[in-house]
Amino acid sequence: MEKVDCIFFQLAKAYQLGNRFLTQRVSELNLTSVQAMILGFLDHEDQVTSSELGKRAELDSATLTGILDRLETAGFIERKGNPDDRRSIRIHLTKQGKVMAHEASRVIIEANKEFLQVLTEEQKRDLHGIIQTLRQYTTRLKTHIKHPGRMPEKRSNYGNHS
């Protein structure tokens, strides 16, 4: 098999390129790409529980805890008790964190535009659709791996621009 024929190789290389590109852009803020994305999520919606943030960022609890520890040490977030549920905490942006979160969002948006500038608007929509379809199918495939009798059905909204 040629590497050009292996979708897994191509996806891995695309990921490496994209991650390196974003890492370079957010490094001007002295943040990692994951820290910048977490701040970007908080810029969109602040004062969420760590559980909600983990789901949104698709990170496990241990990974998110380490990221939040570093963001807290940098003075960008505070962990506060959740008045609705004493077993959970809410993540709050500090004043400095709000500024940094807004800046991280701006840099990520610019990086997205710059990284995809070689594509037409239709290609960008197609790329997002293909990635979404693969991610949804892969989620169903994980269920199949855990429960082999249940084969995921092929469903795709790709190309359905209604």
C-alpha positions in Angstrom: 0.0 0.0 0.0 1.2 3.5 -0.8 1.0 6.0 2.0 -1.3 8.2 -0.2 -3.8 5.3 -0.2 -3.9 5.0 3.6 -6.5 7.3 5.1 -5.1 6.8 8.6 -1.7 8.0 7.6 -3.2 11.0 5.8 -5.3 11.9 8.8 -2.4 11.6 11.2 -0.2 13.8 9.0 -3.1 16.4 8.6 -3.5 16.4 12.4 0.2 16.9 13.0 0.3 19.8 10.5 -2.8 21.4 12.0 -1.7 20.9 15.6 1.8 22.3 14.8 0.2 25.3 13.0 -2.2 26.1 15.9 0.6 25.5 18.5 2.8 28.1 16.7 0.0 30.6 16.6 -1.0 30.4 20.3 2.6 30.2 21.5 2.7 34.0 21.2 0.3 33.9 24.1 2.5 31.5 26.1 -0.3 28.9 25.9 -0.4 25.4 24.6 -3.0 24.7 21.9 -5.2 22.8 24.4 -5.0 25.5 27.0 -6.0 28.1 24.3 -9.0 25.9 23.3 -10.1 25.5 26.9 -9.9 29.3 27.4 -11.8 29.7 24.1 -14.5 27.4 25.4 -14.7 29.5 28.6 -14.7 32.7 26.5 -17.9 31.3 24.9 -19.4 30.2 28.2 -17.9 31.0 31.5 -18.7 29.5 35.0 -19.4 26.0 33.8 -18.7 22.9 35.9 -15.5 21.0 35.2 -17.6 18.1 34.0 -19.4 20.2 31.4 -16.1 21.7 30.3 -14.6 18.2 30.0 -17.5 17.1 27.8 -17.3 20.1 25.6 -13.5 19.7 25.2 -13.8 16.0 24.9 -11.1 15.5 27.6 -11.0 13.0 30.4 -11.1 14.2 33.9 -7.4 13.6 34.6 -6.2 15.5 31.5 -8.6 18.4 32.1 -7.5 18.6 35.8 -3.8 19.1 34.7 -4.8 21.8 32.2 -6.9 23.6 34.7 -4.1 23.4 37.3 -1.8 25.2 34.9 -4.4 27.8 34.0 -5.2 28.4 37.6 -1.4 28.8 38.5 -1.2 31.3 35.6 -4.0 33.3 37.2 -6.5 32.8 34.3 -9.2 30.7 36.1 -10.5 30.1 39.6 -12.3 27.0 40.8 -15.3 27.8 42.9 -17.9 25.6 44.6 -21.1 25.0 42.7 -24.0 26.4 44.7 -26.3 24.0 42.8 -24.3 20.8 43.6 -21.7 20.8 46.4 -20.1 17.7 44.8 -18.9 19.7 41.8 -17.0 22.9 41.1 -17.5 25.7 38.6 -14.6 27.1 36.5 -14.6 30.9 36.5 -12.4 33.1 34.3 -10.5 35.8 36.4 -10.3 39.3 35.1 -6.9 38.5 33.5 -8.4 35.2 32.3 -11.2 37.0 30.4 -8.7 39.1 28.5 -6.6 36.0 27.7 -9.6 33.9 26.8 -10.9 36.6 24.4 -7.4 36.8 22.9 -7.1 33.0 22.6 -10.4 32.9 20.8 -9.3 35.6 18.4 -6.0 33.8 17.6 -7.8 30.5 17.1 -10.3 32.1 14.7 -7.5 33.7 12.7 -5.6 30.5 12.7 -8.6 28.6 11.4 -9.1 31.1 8.6 -5.4 31.1 7.7 -5.0 27.3 7.8 -8.0 26.8 5.5 -7.4 29.7 3.2 -6.3 27.4 0.4 -9.9 25.9 0.3 -13.0 27.3 -1.3 -16.0 27.9 0.8 -17.6 24.8 -0.6 -14.5 22.7 0.2 -14.5 24.1 3.8 -18.2 23.1 4.2 -17.4 19.7 2.7 -14.4 19.2 5.0 -16.4 20.0 8.1 -19.2 17.7 6.9 -16.8 14.8 6.3 -15.1 15.2 9.6 -18.4 15.4 11.4 -19.6 12.2 9.6 -16.5 10.3 10.5 -16.6 11.4 14.1 -20.3 10.4 14.4 -19.6 7.0 12.7 -16.5 6.4 14.9 -18.6 7.1 18.0 -21.1 4.4 16.9 -18.2 2.1 15.9 -16.9 2.3 19.5 -20.2 0.9 20.7 -19.8 -1.9 18.1 -16.4 -2.7 19.4 -17.7 -2.9 23.0 -20.9 -4.8 21.8 -19.9 -6.8 18.6 -23.4 -7.8 17.8 -24.4 -4.2 17.1 -23.0 -3.0 13.8 -23.3 0.7 13.3 -25.4 1.7 10.4 -24.0 4.0 7.7 -25.6 7.4 7.9 -24.3 10.5 6.4 -25.5 14.0 6.0 -22.5 14.7 3.8 -23.6 16.3 0.6 -27.1 16.9 1.9 -27.1 20.7 1.7 -30.9 21.2 2.2 
